[in-house]
Amino acid sequence: MPTKTYAHFSDVPESAWRWPRFSPAEIACRGTGAIKINTEAMDTLQSLRNRLGKPLIVRSGYRSPAHNRAVGGAPASKHMLGTAFDIAMSNHDPASFAEAARAVGFLGFGTYPRSGFMHIDLGPARSWGEPFPVRATPFVAEVPPTREVLTDSRTLKGSGAAGVATIGAAGVEVAQDVLAETQSAILPLVPYLDTLRWVFIGVALIGIIVAIHARIDDWKRGQR
């Protein structure tokens, strides 16, 4: 497996970097800034990124031997060869991620649900760690097609009619009081307003009856 080592990721020439979805800084050692570029590993990582179609957050790529000891890495960690990556699972489903990683050629898998990342490397084939918990679907189930559209609901129409009529009756009552107290010049109209108020009350009662009937009918038909 061809590799190229640089004392610092900033020393990597643009002509030597052919993985557009990643930068040398992402792959470099977090402790020293040094980087070992394993072209096969990087090609496989780029293939995984292309397959998933979403960013891969690299928590750890290459590690210098000193930094690997400092973080408690395995004595023969594949990170020191530049063939291993720790990828955050914050934007991935772990099961789908692992399936895609195997499909593109990764063989070693370590799962760390408490820390929120998965280790992947070029092999040999092995696995370790705790399983990630199964995640509930983040999407709300679609509304059944038999359910009434809200704007066409008989319940809504009946309730709306009752509400409008109730407001109308209250408004007429207020208008009647105002006219009776301040508009003595048109007192002959007051009795007619009283009749109009009772008309609105009647409409409100009809609306309530329609709403109740629709609710009962929908319950019987299992629509709600």
C-alpha positions as CSV (number, residue, x, y, z in Angstrom):
1,M,0.0,0.0,0.0
2,P,1.7,3.2,-1.1
3,T,2.1,5.8,1.6
4,K,3.6,9.3,1.8
5,T,4.5,11.0,5.1
6,Y,4.8,14.7,5.8
7,A,6.0,16.4,9.0
8,H,2.9,18.7,8.9
9,F,-0.3,18.6,6.9
10,S,0.4,22.1,5.6
11,D,3.4,20.6,3.7
12,V,1.1,18.5,1.6
13,P,1.3,19.9,-2.0
14,E,-2.1,20.4,-3.8
15,S,-0.9,18.1,-6.6
16,A,-0.6,15.2,-4.1
17,W,-4.1,15.5,-2.7
18,R,-6.8,14.0,-4.9
19,W,-9.7,13.5,-2.4
20,P,-12.0,16.5,-2.8
21,R,-14.3,15.7,0.1
22,F,-11.5,15.8,2.7
23,S,-8.6,18.0,3.6
24,P,-5.1,17.1,4.9
25,A,-5.9,18.8,8.2
26,E,-8.9,16.4,8.8
27,I,-6.7,13.3,8.3
28,A,-3.5,14.5,10.1
29,C,-2.5,13.6,13.6
30,R,-4.4,15.7,16.2
31,G,-1.4,15.8,18.5
32,T,1.5,16.7,16.1
33,G,0.0,17.8,12.8
34,A,2.0,15.1,11.0
35,I,0.2,13.1,8.3
36,K,0.8,9.7,6.6
37,I,-1.2,9.4,3.4
38,N,-2.2,5.9,2.6
39,T,-3.6,6.2,-0.9
40,E,-5.6,2.9,-0.7
41,A,-7.2,3.9,2.6
42,M,-8.0,7.4,1.3
43,D,-9.5,6.1,-1.9
44,T,-11.7,3.7,0.1
45,L,-12.7,6.6,2.4
46,Q,-13.6,8.7,-0.6
47,S,-15.7,5.9,-2.0
48,L,-17.6,5.6,1.3
49,R,-18.3,9.3,1.2
50,N,-19.6,9.1,-2.4
51,R,-21.7,6.1,-1.5
52,L,-23.4,7.7,1.5
53,G,-23.8,11.1,-0.1
54,K,-23.3,13.0,3.1
55,P,-20.3,14.4,5.0
56,L,-18.0,12.1,7.1
57,I,-16.8,13.8,10.2
58,V,-13.3,12.4,10.9
59,R,-12.7,12.3,14.6
60,S,-9.3,10.7,14.2
61,G,-7.3,9.7,11.2
62,Y,-3.5,9.3,11.2
63,R,-1.8,9.2,14.7
64,S,1.9,9.5,15.3
65,P,3.2,6.8,17.7
66,A,3.6,9.4,20.4
67,H,0.1,10.7,20.1
68,N,-1.3,7.1,19.8
69,R,0.3,6.3,23.2
70,A,-1.0,9.6,24.7
71,V,-4.6,8.8,23.8
72,G,-4.4,5.2,24.9
73,G,-4.5,3.7,21.4
74,A,-3.7,0.0,20.8
75,P,0.0,-0.7,20.5
76,A,-0.4,-1.9,16.9
77,S,-3.2,0.6,16.0
78,K,-4.0,0.9,12.3
79,H,-4.2,4.7,12.9
80,M,-0.4,4.7,12.9
81,L,-0.3,3.3,9.4
82,G,-2.9,5.8,8.1
83,T,-5.3,3.0,7.3
84,A,-7.9,3.7,10.0
85,F,-10.5,6.4,10.7
86,D,-12.8,7.2,13.5
87,I,-16.0,8.6,12.1
88,A,-18.7,10.4,14.1
89,M,-22.2,8.9,13.9
90,S,-24.0,12.2,14.7
91,N,-25.2,12.4,11.1
92,H,-25.4,8.7,10.2
93,D,-27.4,5.7,11.0
94,P,-24.7,3.3,12.4
95,A,-26.2,0.2,10.8
96,S,-26.4,1.8,7.3
97,F,-23.0,3.3,7.8
98,A,-21.4,-0.1,8.6
99,E,-23.1,-1.7,5.7
100,A,-21.8,0.9,3.3
101,A,-18.3,0.8,4.8
102,R,-18.2,-3.0,4.2
103,A,-19.4,-2.6,0.7
104,V,-16.6,-0.3,-0.3
105,G,-13.8,-2.4,1.3
106,F,-13.4,-1.6,5.0
107,L,-12.9,-4.8,7.1
108,G,-12.2,-3.7,10.7
109,F,-15.0,-2.2,12.8
110,G,-15.0,-0.9,16.3
111,T,-18.2,0.6,17.8
112,Y,-18.2,3.3,20.5
113,P,-21.8,4.4,21.1
114,R,-20.9,6.2,24.3
115,S,-18.4,8.4,22.5
116,G,-20.6,8.5,19.3
117,F,-18.2,7.2,16.7
118,M,-17.3,4.1,14.7
119,H,-13.7,3.0,13.9
120,I,-13.2,1.6,10.4
121,D,-10.0,0.3,8.9
122,L,-8.7,-1.8,5.9
123,G,-8.3,-5.0,8.0
124,P,-7.7,-7.7,8.8
125,A,-11.4,-8.4,9.3
126,R,-12.5,-8.1,12.9
127,S,-15.0,-6.2,15.1
128,W,-15.3,-5.1,18.7
129,G,-17.2,-2.8,21.0
130,E,-20.8,-2.3,22.1
131,P,-23.6,-2.2,19.6
132,F,-25.3,1.1,18.8
133,P,-28.9,1.4,20.1
134,V,-31.5,1.1,17.4
135,R,-32.7,4.6,16.6
136,A,-36.4,5.4,16.3
137,T,-37.5,6.8,12.9
138,P,-37.3,10.7,12.9
139,F,-40.1,11.0,10.4
140,V,-43.8,11.3,11.2
141,A,-46.0,8.7,9.6
142,E,-48.0,9.9,6.6
143,V,-51.7,10.8,7.1
144,P,-54.0,8.1,5.8
145,P,-55.6,9.1,2.5
146,T,-59.1,8.3,3.8
147,R,-58.8,11.0,6.5
148,E,-60.8,14.1,5.7
149,V,-58.9,17.2,4.6
150,L,-59.1,19.7,7.4
151,T,-60.7,22.5,5.4
152,D,-63.4,20.1,4.1
153,S,-64.2,18.6,7.5
154,R,-67.9,18.7,8.4
155,T,-66.9,19.0,12.1
156,L,-64.8,22.1,11.3
157,K,-67.6,23.6,9.2
158,G,-70.2,23.0,12.0
159,S,-68.0,24.3,14.7
160,G,-67.1,27.3,12.5
161,A,-70.8,28.1,11.9
162,A,-71.5,27.9,15.6
163,G,-68.6,30.1,16.4
164,V,-69.5,32.8,13.9
165,A,-73.1,32.7,14.9
166,T,-72.2,33.0,18.6
167,I,-70.0,36.0,17.9
168,G,-72.7,37.5,15.8
169,A,-75.3,37.1,18.6
170,A,-73.0,38.7,21.1
171,G,-72.2,41.6,18.7
172,V,-75.9,42.2,18.2
173,E,-76.5,42.3,21.9
174,V,-73.7,44.8,22.4
175,A,-75.1,46.9,19.5
176,Q,-78.6,46.7,21.1
177,D,-77.3,48.0,24.4
178,V,-75.4,50.8,22.8
179,L,-78.3,51.9,20.6
180,A,-80.7,51.8,23.6
181,E,-78.5,54.0,25.7
182,T,-77.0,56.4,23.2
183,Q,-79.0,56.5,20.0
184,S,-82.4,57.5,21.2
185,A,-83.2,58.8,17.7
186,I,-83.4,55.3,16.3
187,L,-85.0,53.5,19.2
188,P,-87.6,52.0,16.8
189,L,-84.9,49.7,15.4
190,V,-84.1,48.1,18.8
191,P,-86.9,45.4,18.7
192,Y,-85.7,44.3,15.3
193,L,-82.1,43.9,16.6
194,D,-83.5,41.7,19.3
195,T,-85.1,39.4,16.7
196,L,-81.8,39.3,14.7
197,R,-80.0,38.2,17.9
198,W,-82.3,35.2,18.3
199,V,-81.7,34.4,14.6
200,F,-78.0,34.2,15.3
201,I,-78.5,32.1,18.4
202,G,-80.6,29.7,16.2
203,V,-77.8,29.4,13.7
204,A,-75.3,28.7,16.5
205,L,-77.4,25.9,17.8
206,I,-77.7,24.4,14.3
207,G,-74.0,24.6,13.9
208,I,-73.4,22.8,17.2
209,I,-75.8,20.0,16.2
210,V,-74.0,19.6,12.9
211,A,-70.6,19.4,14.6
212,I,-71.8,16.8,17.1
213,H,-73.5,14.7,14.4
214,A,-70.3,14.8,12.3
215,R,-68.2,13.7,15.2
216,I,-70.5,10.7,16.0
217,D,-70.6,9.7,12.3
218,D,-66.8,9.9,11.9
219,W,-66.3,7.8,15.1
220,K,-68.7,5.2,13.7
221,R,-66.8,5.1,10.4
222,G,-63.4,4.9,12.2
223,Q,-62.0,8.1,10.6
224,R,-60.9,9.7,13.8
